[in-house]
Amino acid sequence: MQELRDFNSTHSLSTLRTAIGTMYSSINTQTIAPQDLVTIRRSRMQAWAKILQAIEQSYDPTYNPNDPRQMPVDCVACTFPQGRPTADQQAAYEAAVQANNAKEARVQHYLQVQRLDDRAMASIHAELWLFEMAGAPPDYAALDAIFRQAGLSAARVSKIDTMLKTPSDGIHS
């Protein structure tokens, strides 16, 4: 969880990527005593909930990937008449290039966060399956409460609920 603390101070997506990888690679259900499976699964789901909180907070709430006005263009058109542009025309062109670059940066940020989101959700799903295969008994109510109390979006909690109810669905497809 050190990486998550680092992320919370730096907001570096590479640090968040490391936190997700470290979290997932740190589980070996074969070394957990059967009587500890439920407790450890709950603890790990609390940690995953914190990672999901960080991911949700990393999305830009003002960015809509479905709004074509927020998408950059491949090439900012130069609309100068023949000859040398005036200072105002040059400034307008440079402002248009900067605005387009800002749009591109927002798209790239969104895509990076979305990839991390997908990776974290897949890791949680796989981890729930590992616990199921290790013999951990169903514990839906407690696990559901962990994610609901984390303040995650309703859409995310709904996806997680599906995983909690049937951890092995979709793992091998």
DASUL-V29728 format. One line per field, one symbol per residue. phi: phi as a letter, one per 40 degrees, with the letter a starting at -180 (. if undefined). Layout:
BEGIN
phi: ???
END
This chain:
BEGIN
phi: .cccccdccbfcccccdcccccccccbacccccdcbdcccccccccccccccdccccccccccbccccccccccacccbccdgccccccccccccccccccccccccccdccccccdcccccccdccccdcccchccdadcccdcdccccgcccccccccdccccadccgcbc
END
